[in-house]
Amino acid sequence: MSPFAATLLATWLTAAPTDDLEAIRARVADYTEGVKSGDAARLQRAFHTEAKLLHVEPDGRLDIRPSSDFIQSAVQAPVPESEASVLQVDLHGSAAIVKVAMRTRRWSFIDYLTLLKVEGQWTIVNKAYHRAPRTNEDQRGAGP
């Protein structure tokens, strides 16, 4: 392979993941900012219509909700004081996992978002999460 062809191939191979990472981060931002603002359009853009949200209730029972229920709740009760940060992105081909930490005044969440590239667009198809009440120490100096 000529050096020029090798350079073109290397550029193509590195460009796709960067573009995908940016698209994934944008989709995750639609989710986190949609929760803050109650913006239905952003939340609907973030979640596939068949997406599910899963977590374990304090009594040990598995709770599964459709994303449409979550979006409706988030629109009705936005959380403007929420803070979110992406902790990890793992991407391979058309599948990705994103770990997000989100805090509100009352709760700390760790979200594991599964995204798939469906018809050329990244979308959240699953959200498995852990929710815990914030302790007094968590709330000290944490702002709103």
Secondary structure, 3 states (H helix, E strand, C coil): CCHHHHHHHHHHHHHHHHHHHHHHHHHHHHHHHHHHHCCHHHHHHHEEEEEEEEEECCCCCEEEEEHHHHHHHHHHCCCCCCEEEEEEEEEECCEEEEEEEEECCCEEEEEEEEEEEECCEEEEEEEEEEEEECCHHHHCCCCC
